[in-house]
Amino acid sequence: MKPNNLESLWMPFTPNKTFKKDPRIIVGAKDMHFISDDGRNILDATAGLWCVNAGHGRKKIQDAVYNQIGELDYSPPFQFGHPKQFELANRLVEIFPEEMNHVFFSNSGSEAVDSALKIALAYQRARGKASKTRLIGRERGYHGVGFGGISVGGMVKNRMYFGSMLSGVDHLRHTHNPELNAFSKGLPEYGAELANDLERLVQLHDASTIAAVIVEPIAGSTGVLPPPKGYLKKLRELCTKHDILLIFDEVISAFGRMGTPTAAEFFDVTPDIICCAKALTNATIPMGATVVQDHIYNSMMDHADAPIELFHGYTYSGHPVACAAALASLDIYKEEGLFESAVESAKYMQEVAHSLKGTKNVIDIRNMGLIAAVEIEAREGAIGSRGFEAMKKAWELGVMIRANGDTIAFSPPLIVKNEQIDEMFETTKKAIESLN
Ligand SMILES: Cc1ncc(COP(=O)(O)O)c(C=O)c1O
């Protein structure tokens, strides 16, 4: 089943040379499992890349996609509309926080983020605050791979190779504090005051130059960092005080990961803009969405200085097939009560994850919603090597986990059963114990 030449493909975020010597090839997937090319069932402890929230191979989505291609395979999104993109926008605003009533479609999380940043800048200009151009991200943030996303992002390897990126960007301090918060169950106790770091940046740049702050409500790709208790509320207050937009990057947290449609609802903190993607279509068809509050959309409609209010869009914005997949996914989430069942599974997963405390080399365990992380101590001079080897070992043992450096992240589909949670962590424990 292995392709006979692996060289033509340049794989993303993958050590190509190492992978091609010892490839891991996936040929199928159903419900909670991948099928490897040697015919093994591999338990999916990561919902792919935090995205297959309803589990794999869902017939309802398959049928919706198939039928949509027959009915309307494509229509141009500039100057023309098709019914499903309006329907989907309506369905999304029904489940997003109350004031968030307008949706701009794209094709990925990175594009949803770049769209949010561009909307923030265009909005400030439209309402007569054209000096507000600075974008504030956070250290250890991940906002995809566009130049906007890496500029506000705060992961060094994603930035250091790519020149000067966007100008006029600054970063809040990250919130990770293992000295005080290691092995916290749920939200860490200490660190809400780190939101005050925005005051430092306001002192430095002045609020009249700052358009927006973007953060992940829970940082994922940097190794699962739940926000300290009270941090997001404080950040919201400061953004409001200084007339700065707050953007939540919910590419991994939207659609049930917290047991709610968005993390904004979970934290009871409403940002001005939410970016989402991934589970929007259960990952079957690429799609991103940037959802904004009324005041942003209305301001653009009333004050933009050209007939086209926003000079931005993608050939595949609101693609009919992606819309069909998203509508079917939203149906499944609702009909099967998956956001609600995620709440129960999250409680169970918290206890099972924390039972790995005391395992060789484990230095921290973190969790929030249906997300958990087990951090192992880095080898001296070889950061990430233990994480990578643990991932490979778990694959051999039949479980797909994800290593972000030396942090192993778990974000299973919301359909996960308790015995599968047991299997995820038992296998991970074995994998970690096998490492030197
Ligand atoms: C928080 C966050 N933002 C943006 C992205 C980028 O999404 P995509 O890979 O679909 O461009 C990701 C991907 O993992 C993410 O976790």
The ligand as a Gaussian input file, in Angstrom:
#p B3LYP/6-31G(d) Opt

LIG

0 1
 C       -5.241000      28.657000      17.078000
 C       -4.966000      28.360000      15.641000
 N       -5.079000      29.334000      14.734000
 C       -4.864000      29.125000      13.428000
 C       -4.512000      27.881000      12.977000
 C       -4.233000      27.675000      11.525000
 O       -5.196000      26.922000      10.926000
 P       -4.922000      26.289000       9.459000
 O       -3.844000      25.271000       9.646000
 O       -6.257000      25.737000       9.072000
 O       -4.498000      27.403000       8.576000
 C       -4.393000      26.821000      13.885000
 C       -4.017000      25.468000      13.442000
 O       -3.731000      24.590000      14.199000
 C       -4.610000      27.074000      15.258000
 O       -4.476000      26.106000      16.171000

